């Protein structure tokens, strides 16, 4: 393979991995802070994609203009869902283990609810639109402009969340709750405010990821579930609760998939992902980027 071909291959994996990371960051935020393993997380990626598709095809809006709107829509849905379901589970569950089990079952129901709603409204056909499909030459390789845009924006949003959590007072409160929920509450950190806010931000990031995905790929009501599974693999790679680990894990998984599919077959994509997943669970159960304190 030529240098240009290698560059295209690795860049393709990084572009895909940046979306993986953005989805995984939102899910990791929900689980690390609230112990909610939200199996329906990817369905809000799908909603963000369909809302963007409707705006682009029916209204003629730019997909870039839909990024804040997709975030706002899924953020508000996240606030409502947390208040209607997960807050009630928190109040009625006797301990964390019971809460996790109940929240998992509720998220399964939510996944099917959102999937069927999308199928009812938009049908099961593949949808898509053209946006910035012109090729861009970089270092002897060519890339579609929309994919480069997706990469740049995914990394910007991922980095923005990590900076928010590491440098702001709000972020310090979130990290304190992740490390010691009881201790954080004893020093006055308000979980009644932080929990719905972070749950909404997590779903908002998923909606943004869907908006970005719609610029480059076809979309369908069933597209969200594979991204949820991939996000779980990414979180395992990076370590539960580690935002930097989720970003690195997403990029790494994207590159591994791209190289593996090139030398084997695209049909083995899931096999490659699960092989990495099982190997990390067996050899580094705390994640590849976990550091001993």
C-alpha positions in Angstrom: 0.0 0.0 0.0 1.2 3.5 -0.8 1.5 6.2 1.8 -1.6 8.0 0.5 -3.6 4.8 0.8 -2.5 4.3 4.4 -3.3 7.9 5.2 -6.8 7.4 3.7 -7.3 4.2 5.7 -6.2 5.5 9.0 -8.1 8.8 8.5 -11.2 6.9 7.7 -10.9 5.1 11.0 -10.3 8.3 12.9 -13.4 9.9 11.4 -15.6 7.0 12.3 -13.9 6.8 15.7 -14.6 10.5 16.4 -18.3 9.7 16.2 -17.9 6.7 18.4 -16.2 8.9 21.0 -18.9 11.6 20.9 -21.6 9.0 21.5 -19.6 7.2 24.2 -18.9 10.4 26.1 -22.6 11.0 26.6 -23.3 7.4 27.7 -20.2 7.4 29.9 -21.4 10.6 31.6 -24.8 9.1 32.4 -23.4 5.8 33.7 -20.4 7.3 35.5 -22.5 9.9 37.3 -25.9 8.2 37.8 -25.3 4.5 37.2 -27.7 4.6 34.3 -26.7 2.2 31.6 -28.9 3.8 29.0 -29.4 1.2 26.2 -31.7 3.7 24.4 -28.8 6.2 24.1 -28.3 5.5 20.4 -31.9 6.1 19.6 -31.5 9.8 20.3 -28.6 9.8 17.8 -31.2 8.5 15.3 -33.6 11.2 16.3 -31.0 13.9 15.8 -30.2 12.4 12.3 -33.8 12.4 11.2 -34.6 15.9 12.5 -31.6 17.1 10.5 -32.7 15.2 7.4 -36.2 16.7 7.6 -34.8 20.2 8.0 -32.3 19.7 5.1 -34.7 18.1 2.6 -38.1 19.7 3.5 -37.0 23.1 4.7 -33.7 23.6 2.9 -31.8 24.3 6.1 -28.1 23.8 6.4 -27.2 20.8 8.5 -24.7 23.0 10.4 -27.6 25.2 11.6 -29.3 22.0 12.9 -26.4 21.2 15.3 -27.6 23.5 18.1 -31.2 22.6 17.4 -30.5 18.9 17.5 -28.6 19.4 20.8 -31.5 21.5 22.3 -34.1 19.0 21.2 -32.4 15.9 22.7 -31.3 17.9 25.7 -34.9 18.8 26.6 -36.0 15.2 25.9 -33.3 14.1 28.3 -34.5 16.4 31.1 -38.1 15.2 30.6 -37.1 11.5 30.5 -35.0 11.8 33.6 -37.8 13.5 35.5 -40.5 11.1 34.4 -38.7 7.8 34.8 -35.2 7.8 36.2 -35.8 10.3 39.0 -38.7 8.1 40.2 -36.5 5.0 40.1 -33.9 6.8 42.2 -36.6 7.7 44.8 -38.1 4.2 44.9 -35.1 1.9 44.6 -33.7 0.6 48.0 -30.1 0.6 46.8 -27.8 1.2 43.8 -27.9 -2.4 42.5 -31.6 -2.4 42.3 -31.7 1.0 40.7 -29.2 -0.1 38.0 -31.3 -3.2 37.2 -34.5 -1.2 37.0 -32.9 1.6 35.0 -31.6 -1.0 32.5 -35.1 -2.4 32.0 -36.6 1.0 31.6 -34.0 2.0 29.0 -34.7 -1.2 27.0 -38.4 -0.1 26.9 -37.4 3.4 25.9 -35.3 2.1 23.1 -38.2 0.2 21.5 -40.5 3.1 22.1 -38.3 5.6 20.2 -37.5 3.1 17.4 -41.2 2.3 16.8 -42.1 6.0 16.9 -39.5 6.8 14.3 -40.6 3.9 12.1 -44.2 5.1 12.4 -43.4 8.7 11.5 -40.7 8.2 8.8 -41.0 4.6 7.7 -38.3 2.0 7.5 -36.6 3.1 4.3 -33.0 4.5 4.1 -32.9 8.3 3.9 -30.1 10.7 3.0 -29.1 13.9 1.4 -26.0 15.4 -0.3 -23.9 17.8 1.6 -20.3 18.9 0.9 -19.4 15.8 -1.1 -16.6 17.4 -3.0 -13.2 15.7 -2.5 -10.4 17.5 -0.7 -6.8 16.5 -1.3 -4.5 16.2 1.7 -1.0 14.7 1.6 -1.6 12.7 -1.5 -4.9 11.3 -0.2 -8.5 12.4 -1.0 -11.3 12.9 1.5 -14.9 14.0 1.2 -15.3 17.5 2.7 -18.3 16.4 4.8 -16.2 13.7 6.5 -13.5 16.1 7.4 -16.1 18.5 8.8 -17.6 15.7 10.8 -14.2 14.8 12.2 -13.4 18.4 13.2 -16.7 19.1 14.8 -16.8 15.7 16.7 -13.4 16.4 18.2 -14.4 20.0 19.1 -17.5 18.9 20.9 -15.7 16.0 22.6 -12.9 18.3 23.8 -15.3 20.9 24.9 -17.0 18.4 27.3 -13.7 17.2 28.7 -12.5 20.8 29.3 -15.9 21.6 30.9 -15.5 18.7 33.3 -11.9 19.4 34.1 -11.8 23.2 34.5 -15.2 24.5 35.7 -16.9 24.4 39.1 -19.7 22.4 37.5 -17.3 19.9 36.2 -15.6 19.5 39.5 -19.0 18.8 41.1 -19.6 16.1 38.5 -16.2 14.5 39.0 -16.7 14.5 42.7 -20.0 12.7 42.4 -18.4 10.1 40.1 -15.6 9.4 42.6 -17.7 9.5 45.8 -21.5 10.1 45.6 -22.0 10.1 49.3 -19.0 12.3 50.1 -20.0 14.8 47.4 -23.5 15.1 48.8 -22.1 15.6 52.3 -20.2 18.6 51.1 -23.3 20.1 49.6 -23.2 19.1 45.9 -26.8 19.2 44.6 -27.6 15.9 42.8 -31.2 17.1 42.1 -29.7 19.7 39.7 -26.7 17.9 38.4 -28.3 14.5 37.6 -31.0 15.8 35.1 -28.6 18.4 33.7 -25.9 15.8 32.9 -28.4 13.3 31.6 -29.7 15.9 29.2 -26.2 16.9 28.1 -25.5 13.2 27.5 -28.5 12.8 25.2 -27.7 16.2 23.6 -24.3 14.9 22.5 -26.0 11.9 21.0 -28.3 14.1 19.1 -25.3 16.1 17.8 -23.6 12.9 16.7 -26.8 12.0 14.8 -26.8 15.4 13.1 -23.2 14.9 12.0 -23.7 11.4 10.8 -26.6 12.4 8.6 -24.2 14.6 6.6 -22.2 11.6 5.4 -24.3 8.4 5.7 -27.8 7.2 5.0 -30.0 6.9 8.1 -32.8 4.6 9.2 -34.9 4.0 12.4 -32.7 1.1 13.4 -29.4 2.9 13.2 -29.1 3.8 16.8 -28.8 0.4 18.5 -25.4 -0.5 16.9 -24.0 2.8 18.1 -25.1 2.1 21.6 -23.3 -1.2 21.6 -20.2 0.4 20.1 -20.3 3.1 22.8 -20.3 0.4 25.4 -17.2 -1.2 23.8 -15.5 2.2 23.7 -16.3 2.9 27.4 -14.8 -0.5 28.3 -11.7 0.4 26.3 -11.3 3.8 28.0 -12.5 2.8 31.4 -15.9 3.5 32.9 -16.2 7.2 34.1 -13.0 8.3 32.2 -13.9 11.0 29.6 -10.4 11.2 28.1 -10.3 7.4 28.0 -13.6 7.4 26.1 -12.2 9.8 23.5 -9.0 7.8 23.0 -11.0 4.5 23.0 -13.4 5.7 20.3 -10.5 6.9 18.0 -8.6 3.6 18.6 -11.6 1.4 17.9 -12.3 3.3 14.7 -8.8 2.8 13.4 -8.7 -0.9 14.5 -12.0 -1.5 12.6 -10.8 0.3 9.5 -7.5 -1.5 9.3 -9.1 -4.9 10.2 -11.9 -4.6 7.6 -9.4 -3.6 4.9 -7.3 -6.7 5.4 -10.2 -9.1 6.0 -13.8 -8.2 5.1 -16.3 -5.4 5.9 -18.7 -8.1 7.1 -16.3 -8.9 9.9 -16.7 -5.4 11.5 -18.7 -6.6 14.5 -16.4 -9.6 15.0 -13.4 -7.2 15.2 -15.1 -4.9 17.7 -16.1 -7.7 19.9 -12.7 -9.4 19.8 -11.2 -6.2 21.0 -13.9 -5.8 23.6 -13.4 -9.4 25.0 -9.6 -9.0 25.0 -9.7 -5.8 27.0 -12.2 -7.3 29.5 -9.9 -10.3 30.1 -6.5 -8.5 30.1 -7.3 -4.9 31.2 -10.7 -5.0 32.9 -10.3 -1.4 34.1 -9.7 -0.1 30.6 -6.6 0.5 28.4 -6.1 4.0 29.7 -6.8 3.4 33.4 -4.0 4.6 35.7 -3.4 3.4 39.2 -3.7 6.1 41.8 
